[in-house]
C-alpha cells in the first residue's frame, strides 16, 4: 500500500470518527470506535471497520445506525477532503479484538497446570 493510500485511509478514519462523535445523535452508535479504513485504489469505495461494545444485537444495531447515517458521514468526508470523488462507505464489524481474545483463551487452555514451567 502506498504512502498516499495510507494517508487517505487515516484521514477518512479521522473524519468518520469525528463525524460520528459530533454530528450523529443516533443512540445505536453511542459505543462505536472507528478502528480502520481500507480504501480501494481508485478511491471509489472505503470499508470502515468499527469496534462496538456490547452483545451481537448491539453490534448489529450500531452497524445499522452507521449505514443509515452514511450520507451525512460521506458528505462530511467530501467537505473536509479535496478529492475528485468521495468514496462510498460500507461499515464492517472489526473482529480483531474478538479473535485476539479467542487466541488468548486457547493459549491459556494449552498451558500445563500450574502455569508455564522453567527448564
Biopython code that builds the backbone (N, CA, C, O; Angstrom):
import numpy as np
from Bio.PDB.StructureBuilder import StructureBuilder

atoms = [
    (1, "UNK", "N", (0.849, -1.173, 0.000)),
    (1, "UNK", "CA", (0.000, 0.000, 0.000)),
    (1, "UNK", "C", (0.897, 1.239, 0.000)),
    (1, "UNK", "O", (1.876, 1.319, 0.742)),
    (2, "UNK", "N", (0.543, 2.187, -0.838)),
    (2, "UNK", "CA", (1.356, 3.391, -0.964)),
    (2, "UNK", "C", (1.152, 4.326, 0.230)),
    (2, "UNK", "O", (0.174, 4.225, 0.972)),
    (3, "UNK", "N", (2.094, 5.218, 0.380)),
    (3, "UNK", "CA", (2.005, 6.216, 1.452)),
    (3, "UNK", "C", (0.744, 7.063, 1.275)),
    (3, "UNK", "O", (0.077, 7.397, 2.254)),
    (4, "UNK", "N", (0.423, 7.407, 0.040)),
    (4, "UNK", "CA", (-0.766, 8.223, -0.222)),
    (4, "UNK", "C", (-2.030, 7.492, 0.229)),
    (4, "UNK", "O", (-2.897, 8.094, 0.863)),
    (5, "UNK", "N", (-2.142, 6.213, -0.087)),
    (5, "UNK", "CA", (-3.341, 5.457, 0.298)),
    (5, "UNK", "C", (-3.443, 5.336, 1.816)),
    (5, "UNK", "O", (-4.535, 5.439, 2.375)),
    (6, "UNK", "N", (-2.313, 5.118, 2.484)),
    (6, "UNK", "CA", (-2.340, 5.059, 3.953)),
    (6, "UNK", "C", (-2.818, 6.385, 4.527)),
    (6, "UNK", "O", (-3.588, 6.415, 5.488)),
    (7, "UNK", "N", (-2.361, 7.473, 3.937)),
    (7, "UNK", "CA", (-2.764, 8.806, 4.399)),
    (7, "UNK", "C", (-4.255, 9.043, 4.144)),
    (7, "UNK", "O", (-4.949, 9.568, 5.015)),
    (8, "UNK", "N", (-4.752, 8.670, 2.977)),
    (8, "UNK", "CA", (-6.179, 8.801, 2.664)),
    (8, "UNK", "C", (-7.001, 8.002, 3.668)),
    (8, "UNK", "O", (-7.987, 8.505, 4.207)),
    (9, "UNK", "N", (-6.596, 6.754, 3.919)),
    (9, "UNK", "CA", (-7.317, 5.913, 4.882)),
    (9, "UNK", "C", (-7.348, 6.551, 6.267)),
    (9, "UNK", "O", (-8.385, 6.544, 6.931)),
    (10, "UNK", "N", (-6.229, 7.097, 6.700)),
    (10, "UNK", "CA", (-6.154, 7.694, 8.035)),
    (10, "UNK", "C", (-7.018, 8.950, 8.134)),
    (10, "UNK", "O", (-7.695, 9.160, 9.141)),
    (11, "UNK", "N", (-6.996, 9.775, 7.106)),
    (11, "UNK", "CA", (-7.820, 10.988, 7.131)),
    (11, "UNK", "C", (-9.301, 10.615, 7.119)),
    (11, "UNK", "O", (-10.090, 11.208, 7.854)),
    (12, "UNK", "N", (-9.684, 9.649, 6.303)),
    (12, "UNK", "CA", (-11.080, 9.206, 6.286)),
    (12, "UNK", "C", (-11.462, 8.662, 7.657)),
    (12, "UNK", "O", (-12.550, 8.953, 8.153)),
    (13, "UNK", "N", (-10.580, 7.873, 8.277)),
    (13, "UNK", "CA", (-10.872, 7.332, 9.607)),
    (13, "UNK", "C", (-11.117, 8.467, 10.604)),
    (13, "UNK", "O", (-12.064, 8.417, 11.388)),
    (14, "UNK", "N", (-10.263, 9.484, 10.567)),
    (14, "UNK", "CA", (-10.416, 10.613, 11.486)),
    (14, "UNK", "C", (-11.713, 11.378, 11.238)),
    (14, "UNK", "O", (-12.409, 11.747, 12.184)),
    (15, "UNK", "N", (-12.038, 11.617, 9.975)),
    (15, "UNK", "CA", (-13.258, 12.361, 9.648)),
    (15, "UNK", "C", (-14.493, 11.564, 10.058)),
    (15, "UNK", "O", (-15.437, 12.126, 10.613)),
    (16, "UNK", "N", (-14.493, 10.261, 9.786)),
    (16, "UNK", "CA", (-15.640, 9.425, 10.170)),
    (16, "UNK", "C", (-15.799, 9.425, 11.685)),
    (16, "UNK", "O", (-16.910, 9.595, 12.188)),
    (17, "UNK", "N", (-14.707, 9.237, 12.416)),
    (17, "UNK", "CA", (-14.780, 9.213, 13.883)),
    (17, "UNK", "C", (-15.295, 10.543, 14.423)),
    (17, "UNK", "O", (-16.161, 10.568, 15.297)),
    (18, "UNK", "N", (-14.767, 11.637, 13.909)),
    (18, "UNK", "CA", (-15.197, 12.963, 14.364)),
    (18, "UNK", "C", (-16.675, 13.199, 14.041)),
    (18, "UNK", "O", (-17.416, 13.735, 14.864)),
    (19, "UNK", "N", (-17.091, 12.801, 12.856)),
    (19, "UNK", "CA", (-18.482, 12.997, 12.441)),
    (19, "UNK", "C", (-19.427, 12.176, 13.300)),
    (19, "UNK", "O", (-20.465, 12.677, 13.732)),
    (20, "UNK", "N", (-19.079, 10.921, 13.550)),
    (20, "UNK", "CA", (-19.930, 10.062, 14.383)),
    (20, "UNK", "C", (-20.043, 10.645, 15.786)),
    (20, "UNK", "O", (-21.133, 10.687, 16.357)),
    (21, "UNK", "N", (-18.934, 11.090, 16.337)),
    (21, "UNK", "CA", (-18.941, 11.620, 17.705)),
    (21, "UNK", "C", (-19.611, 12.981, 17.822)),
    (21, "UNK", "O", (-20.183, 13.300, 18.864)),
    (22, "UNK", "N", (-19.548, 13.787, 16.765)),
    (22, "UNK", "CA", (-20.030, 15.162, 16.840)),
    (22, "UNK", "C", (-21.439, 15.350, 16.287)),
    (22, "UNK", "O", (-22.252, 16.051, 16.890)),
    (23, "UNK", "N", (-21.732, 14.737, 15.156)),
    (23, "UNK", "CA", (-22.962, 15.058, 14.440)),
    (23, "UNK", "C", (-24.036, 13.971, 14.455)),
    (23, "UNK", "O", (-25.203, 14.262, 14.195)),
    (24, "UNK", "N", (-23.672, 12.748, 14.748)),
    (24, "UNK", "CA", (-24.648, 11.656, 14.683)),
    (24, "UNK", "C", (-25.231, 11.450, 16.076)),
    (24, "UNK", "O", (-24.516, 11.105, 17.017)),
    (25, "UNK", "N", (-26.532, 11.663, 16.195)),
    (25, "UNK", "CA", (-27.178, 11.552, 17.512)),
    (25, "UNK", "C", (-27.930, 10.239, 17.685)),
    (25, "UNK", "O", (-28.629, 10.059, 18.683)),
    (26, "UNK", "N", (-27.802, 9.329, 16.744)),
    (26, "UNK", "CA", (-28.474, 8.031, 16.819)),
    (26, "UNK", "C", (-27.925, 7.252, 18.010)),
    (26, "UNK", "O", (-26.721, 7.001, 18.066)),
    (27, "UNK", "N", (-28.771, 6.863, 18.963)),
    (27, "UNK", "CA", (-28.274, 6.150, 20.144)),
    (27, "UNK", "C", (-27.651, 4.790, 19.825)),
    (27, "UNK", "O", (-26.909, 4.246, 20.642)),
    (28, "UNK", "N", (-27.942, 4.241, 18.658)),
    (28, "UNK", "CA", (-27.367, 2.941, 18.294)),
    (28, "UNK", "C", (-25.860, 3.025, 18.081)),
    (28, "UNK", "O", (-25.167, 2.011, 18.175)),
    (29, "UNK", "N", (-25.346, 4.209, 17.796)),
    (29, "UNK", "CA", (-23.911, 4.347, 17.520)),
    (29, "UNK", "C", (-23.160, 4.981, 18.686)),
    (29, "UNK", "O", (-22.081, 5.545, 18.504)),
    (30, "UNK", "N", (-23.727, 4.887, 19.869)),
    (30, "UNK", "CA", (-23.128, 5.512, 21.040)),
    (30, "UNK", "C", (-21.799, 4.919, 21.476)),
    (30, "UNK", "O", (-20.942, 5.647, 21.976)),
    (31, "UNK", "N", (-21.606, 3.624, 21.301)),
    (31, "UNK", "CA", (-20.382, 2.969, 21.780)),
    (31, "UNK", "C", (-19.579, 2.401, 20.616)),
    (31, "UNK", "O", (-19.156, 1.245, 20.646)),
    (32, "UNK", "N", (-19.374, 3.220, 19.600)),
    (32, "UNK", "CA", (-18.669, 2.805, 18.390)),
    (32, "UNK", "C", (-17.287, 3.442, 18.360)),
    (32, "UNK", "O", (-17.132, 4.629, 18.647)),
    (33, "UNK", "N", (-16.288, 2.642, 18.012)),
    (33, "UNK", "CA", (-14.934, 3.144, 17.782)),
    (33, "UNK", "C", (-14.545, 2.796, 16.354)),
    (33, "UNK", "O", (-14.666, 1.642, 15.943)),
    (34, "UNK", "N", (-14.086, 3.767, 15.606)),
    (34, "UNK", "CA", (-13.634, 3.536, 14.234)),
    (34, "UNK", "C", (-12.192, 3.040, 14.327)),
    (34, "UNK", "O", (-11.304, 3.779, 14.753)),
    (35, "UNK", "N", (-11.961, 1.788, 13.928)),
    (35, "UNK", "CA", (-10.646, 1.183, 14.122)),
    (35, "UNK", "C", (-9.757, 1.213, 12.887)),
    (35, "UNK", "O", (-8.534, 1.285, 13.007)),
    (36, "UNK", "N", (-10.357, 1.157, 11.702)),
    (36, "UNK", "CA", (-9.539, 1.085, 10.492)),
    (36, "UNK", "C", (-10.389, 1.473, 9.291)),
    (36, "UNK", "O", (-11.616, 1.385, 9.332)),
    (37, "UNK", "N", (-9.730, 1.899, 8.229)),
    (37, "UNK", "CA", (-10.386, 2.177, 6.954)),
    (37, "UNK", "C", (-9.501, 1.606, 5.863)),
    (37, "UNK", "O", (-8.277, 1.737, 5.906)),
    (38, "UNK", "N", (-10.131, 0.971, 4.885)),
    (38, "UNK", "CA", (-9.402, 0.470, 3.716)),
    (38, "UNK", "C", (-10.118, 0.977, 2.471)),
    (38, "UNK", "O", (-11.275, 0.637, 2.220)),
    (39, "UNK", "N", (-9.422, 1.783, 1.708)),
    (39, "UNK", "CA", (-9.991, 2.412, 0.523)),
    (39, "UNK", "C", (-9.447, 1.734, -0.727)),
    (39, "UNK", "O", (-8.266, 1.395, -0.800)),
    (40, "UNK", "N", (-10.321, 1.542, -1.706)),
    (40, "UNK", "CA", (-9.900, 0.925, -2.965)),
    (40, "UNK", "C", (-8.911, 1.850, -3.682)),
    (40, "UNK", "O", (-8.956, 3.067, -3.504)),
    (41, "UNK", "N", (-8.020, 1.271, -4.493)),
    (41, "UNK", "CA", (-7.004, 2.087, -5.177)),
    (41, "UNK", "C", (-7.588, 3.196, -6.058)),
    (41, "UNK", "O", (-6.955, 4.235, -6.245)),
    (42, "UNK", "N", (-8.790, 2.981, -6.601)),
    (42, "UNK", "CA", (-9.404, 4.019, -7.436)),
    (42, "UNK", "C", (-10.219, 5.021, -6.619)),
    (42, "UNK", "O", (-10.880, 5.894, -7.182)),
    (43, "UNK", "N", (-10.171, 4.895, -5.283)),
    (43, "UNK", "CA", (-10.839, 5.808, -4.344)),
    (43, "UNK", "C", (-12.362, 5.806, -4.468)),
    (43, "UNK", "O", (-13.020, 6.762, -4.058)),
    (44, "UNK", "N", (-12.923, 4.734, -5.034)),
    (44, "UNK", "CA", (-14.370, 4.693, -5.220)),
    (44, "UNK", "C", (-15.105, 4.118, -4.016)),
    (44, "UNK", "O", (-16.301, 4.359, -3.851)),
    (45, "UNK", "N", (-14.408, 3.363, -3.176)),
    (45, "UNK", "CA", (-15.073, 2.691, -2.062)),
    (45, "UNK", "C", (-14.137, 2.615, -0.853)),
    (45, "UNK", "O", (-12.938, 2.372, -0.992)),
    (46, "UNK", "N", (-14.708, 2.827, 0.328)),
    (46, "UNK", "CA", (-13.952, 2.666, 1.577)),
    (46, "UNK", "C", (-14.711, 1.736, 2.504)),
    (46, "UNK", "O", (-15.900, 1.924, 2.761)),
    (47, "UNK", "N", (-14.011, 0.734, 3.000)),
    (47, "UNK", "CA", (-14.562, -0.122, 4.044)),
    (47, "UNK", "C", (-14.133, 0.474, 5.376)),
    (47, "UNK", "O", (-12.944, 0.677, 5.621)),
    (48, "UNK", "N", (-15.103, 0.751, 6.230)),
    (48, "UNK", "CA", (-14.835, 1.345, 7.533)),
    (48, "UNK", "C", (-15.047, 0.257, 8.575)),
    (48, "UNK", "O", (-16.145, -0.284, 8.699)),
    (49, "UNK", "N", (-13.999, -0.063, 9.321)),
    (49, "UNK", "CA", (-14.078, -1.105, 10.338)),
    (49, "UNK", "C", (-14.337, -0.463, 11.688)),
    (49, "UNK", "O", (-13.689, 0.514, 12.064)),
    (50, "UNK", "N", (-15.301, -1.031, 12.415)),
    (50, "UNK", "CA", (-15.709, -0.460, 13.691)),
    (50, "UNK", "C", (-15.684, -1.520, 14.778)),
    (50, "UNK", "O", (-15.924, -2.703, 14.533)),
    (51, "UNK", "N", (-15.389, -1.067, 15.973)),
    (51, "UNK", "CA", (-15.475, -1.895, 17.169)),
    (51, "UNK", "C", (-16.658, -1.371, 17.967)),
    (51, "UNK", "O", (-16.803, -0.163, 18.155)),
    (52, "UNK", "N", (-17.506, -2.288, 18.439)),
    (52, "UNK", "CA", (-18.714, -1.894, 19.153)),
    (52, "UNK", "C", (-18.768, -2.650, 20.467)),
    (52, "UNK", "O", (-18.670, -3.877, 20.495)),
    (53, "UNK", "N", (-18.925, -1.907, 21.558)),
    (53, "UNK", "CA", (-19.097, -2.548, 22.857)),
    (53, "UNK", "C", (-20.517, -3.079, 22.937)),
    (53, "UNK", "O", (-21.465, -2.405, 22.534)),
    (54, "UNK", "N", (-20.661, -4.293, 23.461)),
    (54, "UNK", "CA", (-21.993, -4.843, 23.645)),
    (54, "UNK", "C", (-22.143, -6.204, 23.003)),
    (54, "UNK", "O", (-21.209, -6.754, 22.419)),
    (55, "UNK", "N", (-23.346, -6.725, 23.131)),
    (55, "UNK", "CA", (-23.654, -8.047, 22.599)),
    (55, "UNK", "C", (-23.859, -7.970, 21.082)),
    (55, "UNK", "O", (-23.862, -6.880, 20.509)),
    (56, "UNK", "N", (-24.030, -9.123, 20.435)),
    (56, "UNK", "CA", (-24.209, -9.119, 18.979)),
    (56, "UNK", "C", (-25.391, -8.269, 18.501)),
    (56, "UNK", "O", (-25.333, -7.690, 17.416)),
    (57, "UNK", "N", (-26.456, -8.190, 19.295)),
    (57, "UNK", "CA", (-27.593, -7.344, 18.911)),
    (57, "UNK", "C", (-27.185, -5.874, 18.876)),
    (57, "UNK", "O", (-27.543, -5.150, 17.946)),
    (58, "UNK", "N", (-26.439, -5.433, 19.885)),
    (58, "UNK", "CA", (-25.970, -4.042, 19.930)),
    (58, "UNK", "C", (-25.012, -3.767, 18.776)),
    (58, "UNK", "O", (-25.023, -2.679, 18.200)),
    (59, "UNK", "N", (-24.189, -4.748, 18.441)),
    (59, "UNK", "CA", (-23.252, -4.583, 17.340)),
    (59, "UNK", "C", (-23.994, -4.437, 16.014)),
    (59, "UNK", "O", (-23.662, -3.573, 15.202)),
    (60, "UNK", "N", (-25.000, -5.286, 15.797)),
    (60, "UNK", "CA", (-25.790, -5.205, 14.565)),
    (60, "UNK", "C", (-26.538, -3.876, 14.488)),
    (60, "UNK", "O", (-26.618, -3.264, 13.423)),
    (61, "UNK", "N", (-27.083, -3.434, 15.616)),
    (61, "UNK", "CA", (-27.805, -2.159, 15.653)),
    (61, "UNK", "C", (-26.867, -0.996, 15.344)),
    (61, "UNK", "O", (-27.255, -0.052, 14.656)),
    (62, "UNK", "N", (-25.641, -1.059, 15.845)),
    (62, "UNK", "CA", (-24.672, 0.009, 15.583)),
    (62, "UNK", "C", (-24.329, 0.077, 14.099)),
    (62, "UNK", "O", (-24.240, 1.165, 13.530)),
    (63, "UNK", "N", (-24.137, -1.074, 13.475)),
    (63, "UNK", "CA", (-23.849, -1.102, 12.037)),
    (63, "UNK", "C", (-25.028, -0.510, 11.264)),
    (63, "UNK", "O", (-24.832, 0.267, 10.330)),
    (64, "UNK", "N", (-26.259, -0.879, 11.655)),
    (64, "UNK", "CA", (-27.452, -0.322, 11.004)),
    (64, "UNK", "C", (-27.504, 1.200, 11.175)),
    (64, "UNK", "O", (-27.827, 1.923, 10.233)),
    (65, "UNK", "N", (-27.187, 1.676, 12.373)),
    (65, "UNK", "CA", (-27.181, 3.112, 12.626)),
    (65, "UNK", "C", (-26.157, 3.836, 11.772)),
    (65, "UNK", "O", (-26.431, 4.915, 11.247)),
    (66, "UNK", "N", (-24.978, 3.243, 11.631)),
    (66, "UNK", "CA", (-23.944, 3.849, 10.791)),
    (66, "UNK", "C", (-24.363, 3.847, 9.323)),
    (66, "UNK", "O", (-24.159, 4.830, 8.611)),
    (67, "UNK", "N", (-24.951, 2.736, 8.877)),
    (67, "UNK", "CA", (-25.418, 2.663, 7.490)),
    (67, "UNK", "C", (-26.479, 3.725, 7.221)),
    (67, "UNK", "O", (-26.498, 4.333, 6.151)),
    (68, "UNK", "N", (-27.364, 3.947, 8.196)),
    (68, "UNK", "CA", (-28.417, 4.949, 7.985)),
    (68, "UNK", "C", (-27.852, 6.370, 7.978)),
    (68, "UNK", "O", (-28.468, 7.275, 7.416)),
    (69, "UNK", "N", (-26.698, 6.571, 8.589)),
    (69, "UNK", "CA", (-26.074, 7.899, 8.634)),
    (69, "UNK", "C", (-24.966, 8.059, 7.592)),
    (69, "UNK", "O", (-24.268, 9.073, 7.581)),
    (70, "UNK", "N", (-24.802, 7.068, 6.720)),
    (70, "UNK", "CA", (-23.662, 7.117, 5.802)),
    (70, "UNK", "C", (-23.693, 8.334, 4.888)),
    (70, "UNK", "O", (-22.634, 8.835, 4.513)),
    (71, "UNK", "N", (-24.870, 8.825, 4.519)),
    (71, "UNK", "CA", (-24.951, 10.013, 3.667)),
    (71, "UNK", "C", (-24.341, 11.233, 4.336)),
    (71, "UNK", "O", (-23.590, 11.983, 3.713)),
    (72, "UNK", "N", (-24.663, 11.426, 5.598)),
    (72, "UNK", "CA", (-24.115, 12.556, 6.373)),
    (72, "UNK", "C", (-22.605, 12.409, 6.537)),
    (72, "UNK", "O", (-21.854, 13.376, 6.411)),
    (73, "UNK", "N", (-22.176, 11.176, 6.823)),
    (73, "UNK", "CA", (-20.744, 10.913, 7.015)),
    (73, "UNK", "C", (-19.990, 11.135, 5.706)),
    (73, "UNK", "O", (-18.932, 11.764, 5.692)),
    (74, "UNK", "N", (-20.541, 10.616, 4.607)),
    (74, "UNK", "CA", (-19.894, 10.766, 3.302)),
    (74, "UNK", "C", (-19.833, 12.241, 2.894)),
    (74, "UNK", "O", (-18.834, 12.685, 2.329)),
    (75, "UNK", "N", (-20.885, 12.993, 3.176)),
    (75, "UNK", "CA", (-20.885, 14.427, 2.864)),
    (75, "UNK", "C", (-19.792, 15.156, 3.641)),
    (75, "UNK", "O", (-19.146, 16.060, 3.111)),
    (76, "UNK", "N", (-19.589, 14.764, 4.890)),
    (76, "UNK", "CA", (-18.548, 15.394, 5.708)),
    (76, "UNK", "C", (-17.159, 15.052, 5.175)),
    (76, "UNK", "O", (-16.263, 15.897, 5.197)),
    (77, "UNK", "N", (-16.974, 13.823, 4.697)),
    (77, "UNK", "CA", (-15.697, 13.454, 4.076)),
    (77, "UNK", "C", (-15.458, 14.340, 2.857)),
    (77, "UNK", "O", (-14.362, 14.869, 2.674)),
    (78, "UNK", "N", (-16.484, 14.499, 2.026)),
    (78, "UNK", "CA", (-16.358, 15.343, 0.839)),
    (78, "UNK", "C", (-16.050, 16.789, 1.184)),
    (78, "UNK", "O", (-15.295, 17.452, 0.473)),
    (79, "UNK", "N", (-16.632, 17.281, 2.271)),
    (79, "UNK", "CA", (-16.413, 18.664, 2.684)),
    (79, "UNK", "C", (-14.990, 18.881, 3.195)),
    (79, "UNK", "O", (-14.384, 19.919, 2.930)),
    (80, "UNK", "N", (-14.456, 17.899, 3.929)),
    (80, "UNK", "CA", (-13.150, 18.086, 4.566)),
    (80, "UNK", "C", (-11.961, 17.648, 3.717)),
    (80, "UNK", "O", (-10.827, 18.041, 3.989)),
    (81, "UNK", "N", (-12.211, 16.845, 2.700)),
    (81, "UNK", "CA", (-11.107, 16.348, 1.873)),
    (81, "UNK", "C", (-11.260, 16.892, 0.455)),
    (81, "UNK", "O", (-12.367, 16.936, -0.082)),
    (82, "UNK", "N", (-10.176, 17.295, -0.131)),
    (82, "UNK", "CA", (-10.235, 17.780, -1.517)),
    (82, "UNK", "C", (-9.882, 16.620, -2.448)),
    (82, "UNK", "O", (-8.729, 16.429, -2.835)),
    (83, "UNK", "N", (-10.908, 15.867, -2.785)),
    (83, "UNK", "CA", (-10.743, 14.715, -3.670)),
    (83, "UNK", "C", (-11.697, 14.883, -4.848)),
    (83, "UNK", "O", (-12.739, 15.530, -4.739)),
    (84, "UNK", "N", (-11.314, 14.284, -5.981)),
    (84, "UNK", "CA", (-12.166, 14.353, -7.160)),
    (84, "UNK", "C", (-13.523, 13.710, -6.880)),
    (84, "UNK", "O", (-14.565, 14.234, -7.274)),
    (85, "UNK", "N", (-13.495, 12.591, -6.209)),
    (85, "UNK", "CA", (-14.729, 11.901, -5.834)),
    (85, "UNK", "C", (-14.624, 11.442, -4.392)),
    (85, "UNK", "O", (-13.537, 11.166, -3.885)),
    (86, "UNK", "N", (-15.767, 11.367, -3.747)),
    (86, "UNK", "CA", (-15.814, 10.885, -2.370)),
    (86, "UNK", "C", (-16.142, 9.400, -2.411)),
    (86, "UNK", "O", (-17.117, 9.011, -3.055)),
    (87, "UNK", "N", (-15.361, 8.563, -1.746)),
    (87, "UNK", "CA", (-15.646, 7.129, -1.801)),
    (87, "UNK", "C", (-16.969, 6.785, -1.120)),
    (87, "UNK", "O", (-17.353, 7.402, -0.126)),
    (88, "UNK", "N", (-17.655, 5.787, -1.677)),
    (88, "UNK", "CA", (-18.831, 5.264, -0.994)),
    (88, "UNK", "C", (-18.346, 4.497, 0.226)),
    (88, "UNK", "O", (-17.236, 3.966, 0.228)),
    (89, "UNK", "N", (-19.163, 4.438, 1.247)),
    (89, "UNK", "CA", (-18.764, 3.821, 2.508)),
    (89, "UNK", "C", (-19.547, 2.547, 2.767)),
    (89, "UNK", "O", (-20.735, 2.457, 2.457)),
    (90, "UNK", "N", (-18.871, 1.574, 3.333)),
    (90, "UNK", "CA", (-19.554, 0.415, 3.909)),
    (90, "UNK", "C", (-18.926, 0.181, 5.278)),
    (90, "UNK", "O", (-17.733, 0.410, 5.478)),
    (91, "UNK", "N", (-19.738, -0.272, 6.199)),
    (91, "UNK", "CA", (-19.289, -0.445, 7.577)),
    (91, "UNK", "C", (-19.226, -1.927, 7.907)),
    (91, "UNK", "O", (-20.162, -2.681, 7.642)),
    (92, "UNK", "N", (-18.103, -2.329, 8.490)),
    (92, "UNK", "CA", (-17.866, -3.726, 8.852)),
    (92, "UNK", "C", (-17.481, -3.804, 10.319)),
    (92, "UNK", "O", (-16.782, -2.934, 10.839)),
    (93, "UNK", "N", (-17.940, -4.841, 10.969)),
    (93, "UNK", "CA", (-17.557, -5.070, 12.355)),
    (93, "UNK", "C", (-16.112, -5.554, 12.383)),
    (93, "UNK", "O", (-15.765, -6.500, 11.676)),
    (94, "UNK", "N", (-15.275, -4.925, 13.181)),
    (94, "UNK", "CA", (-13.870, -5.314, 13.320)),
    (94, "UNK", "C", (-13.795, -6.465, 14.312)),
    (94, "UNK", "O", (-14.087, -6.295, 15.495)),
    (95, "UNK", "N", (-13.411, -7.614, 13.833)),
    (95, "UNK", "CA", (-13.362, -8.823, 14.657)),
    (95, "UNK", "C", (-11.998, -9.035, 15.302)),
    (95, "UNK", "O", (-11.781, -10.067, 15.937)),
    (96, "UNK", "N", (-11.077, -8.094, 15.158)),
    (96, "UNK", "CA", (-9.716, -8.266, 15.657)),
    (96, "UNK", "C", (-9.674, -8.528, 17.156)),
    (96, "UNK", "O", (-8.993, -9.451, 17.601)),
    (97, "UNK", "N", (-10.390, -7.732, 17.937)),
    (97, "UNK", "CA", (-10.364, -7.895, 19.394)),
    (97, "UNK", "C", (-10.954, -9.238, 19.803)),
    (97, "UNK", "O", (-10.417, -9.907, 20.686)),
    (98, "UNK", "N", (-12.047, -9.635, 19.172)),
    (98, "UNK", "CA", (-12.671, -10.919, 19.499)),
    (98, "UNK", "C", (-11.746, -12.071, 19.119)),
    (98, "UNK", "O", (-11.646, -13.054, 19.853)),
    (99, "UNK", "N", (-11.070, -11.956, 17.976)),
    (99, "UNK", "CA", (-10.133, -13.000, 17.555)),
    (99, "UNK", "C", (-8.959, -13.099, 18.520)),
    (99, "UNK", "O", (-8.534, -14.200, 18.870)),
    (100, "UNK", "N", (-8.438, -11.968, 18.948)),
    (100, "UNK", "CA", (-7.321, -11.969, 19.895)),
    (100, "UNK", "C", (-7.739, -12.601, 21.217)),
    (100, "UNK", "O", (-6.971, -13.337, 21.836)),
    (101, "UNK", "N", (-8.955, -12.309, 21.639)),
    (101, "UNK", "CA", (-9.450, -12.891, 22.888)),
    (101, "UNK", "C", (-9.573, -14.408, 22.766)),
    (101, "UNK", "O", (-9.233, -15.135, 23.700)),
    (102, "UNK", "N", (-10.055, -14.889, 21.620)),
    (102, "UNK", "CA", (-10.164, -16.342, 21.409)),
    (102, "UNK", "C", (-8.786, -16.997, 21.426)),
    (102, "UNK", "O", (-8.621, -18.076, 21.995)),
    (103, "UNK", "N", (-7.800, -16.355, 20.809)),
    (103, "UNK", "CA", (-6.435, -16.895, 20.810)),
    (103, "UNK", "C", (-5.901, -16.957, 22.235)),
    (103, "UNK", "O", (-5.284, -17.948, 22.627)),
    (104, "UNK", "N", (-6.137, -15.895, 23.013)),
    (104, "UNK", "CA", (-5.705, -15.876, 24.417)),
    (104, "UNK", "C", (-6.331, -17.034, 25.193)),
    (104, "UNK", "O", (-5.651, -17.701, 25.974)),
    (105, "UNK", "N", (-7.621, -17.273, 24.980)),
    (105, "UNK", "CA", (-8.302, -18.369, 25.675)),
    (105, "UNK", "C", (-7.692, -19.711, 25.294)),
    (105, "UNK", "O", (-7.486, -20.571, 26.150)),
    (106, "UNK", "N", (-7.407, -19.887, 24.018)),
    (106, "UNK", "CA", (-6.806, -21.138, 23.555)),
    (106, "UNK", "C", (-5.434, -21.322, 24.182)),
    (106, "UNK", "O", (-5.097, -22.413, 24.642)),
    (107, "UNK", "N", (-4.640, -20.251, 24.203)),
    (107, "UNK", "CA", (-3.302, -20.342, 24.783)),
    (107, "UNK", "C", (-3.359, -20.626, 26.281)),
    (107, "UNK", "O", (-2.554, -21.400, 26.799)),
    (108, "UNK", "N", (-4.309, -20.002, 26.975)),
    (108, "UNK", "CA", (-4.452, -20.275, 28.410)),
    (108, "UNK", "C", (-4.841, -21.732, 28.642)),
    (108, "UNK", "O", (-4.387, -22.354, 29.603)),
    (109, "UNK", "N", (-5.672, -22.268, 27.772)),
    (109, "UNK", "CA", (-6.089, -23.659, 27.901)),
    (109, "UNK", "C", (-4.970, -24.634, 27.579)),
    (109, "UNK", "O", (-5.001, -25.778, 28.032)),
    (110, "UNK", "N", (-3.980, -24.201, 26.804)),
    (110, "UNK", "CA", (-2.875, -25.072, 26.418)),
    (110, "UNK", "C", (-1.760, -25.109, 27.454)),
    (110, "UNK", "O", (-0.881, -25.967, 27.378)),
    (111, "UNK", "N", (-1.778, -24.189, 28.424)),
    (111, "UNK", "CA", (-0.731, -24.171, 29.448)),
    (111, "UNK", "C", (-0.868, -25.389, 30.350)),
    (111, "UNK", "O", (-1.983, -25.787, 30.687)),
    (112, "UNK", "N", (0.253, -25.984, 30.744)),
    (112, "UNK", "CA", (0.173, -27.078, 31.707)),
    (112, "UNK", "C", (-0.302, -26.543, 33.056)),
    (112, "UNK", "O", (-0.130, -25.363, 33.362)),
    (113, "UNK", "N", (-0.889, -27.405, 33.843)),
    (113, "UNK", "CA", (-1.386, -26.982, 35.161)),
    (113, "UNK", "C", (-0.244, -26.381, 35.956)),
    (113, "UNK", "O", (0.883, -26.877, 35.924)),
    (114, "UNK", "N", (-0.547, -25.308, 36.669)),
    (114, "UNK", "CA", (0.468, -24.634, 37.464)),
    (114, "UNK", "C", (1.225, -23.590, 36.674)),
    (114, "UNK", "O", (2.196, -23.020, 37.171)),
    (115, "UNK", "N", (0.787, -23.325, 35.426)),
    (115, "UNK", "CA", (1.443, -22.291, 34.626)),
    (115, "UNK", "C", (2.628, -22.854, 33.876)),
    (115, "UNK", "O", (2.890, -24.056, 33.922)),
    (116, "UNK", "N", (3.325, -22.006, 33.203)),
    (116, "UNK", "CA", (4.494, -22.409, 32.429)),
    (116, "UNK", "C", (5.623, -22.794, 33.374)),
    (116, "UNK", "O", (5.857, -22.136, 34.388)),
    (117, "UNK", "N", (6.311, -23.861, 33.029)),
    (117, "UNK", "CA", (7.416, -24.317, 33.867)),
    (117, "UNK", "C", (8.734, -23.913, 33.229)),
    (117, "UNK", "O", (8.876, -23.920, 32.007)),
    (118, "UNK", "N", (9.698, -23.562, 34.076)),
    (118, "UNK", "CA", (11.022, -23.211, 33.576)),
    (118, "UNK", "C", (11.799, -24.480, 33.301)),
    (118, "UNK", "O", (11.568, -25.509, 33.935)),
    (119, "UNK", "N", (12.710, -24.409, 32.366)),
    (119, "UNK", "CA", (13.543, -25.569, 32.029)),
    (119, "UNK", "C", (14.911, -25.389, 32.562)),
    (119, "UNK", "O", (15.763, -26.259, 32.382)),
]
sb = StructureBuilder()
sb.init_structure("model")
sb.init_model(0)
sb.init_chain("A")
sb.init_seg("    ")
for serial, (resi, resn, name, xyz) in enumerate(atoms, 1):
    if name == "N":
        sb.init_residue(resn, " ", resi, " ")
    sb.init_atom(name, np.array(xyz, "f"), 0.0, 1.0, " ", f" {name:<3s}", serial, name[0])
structure = sb.get_structure()
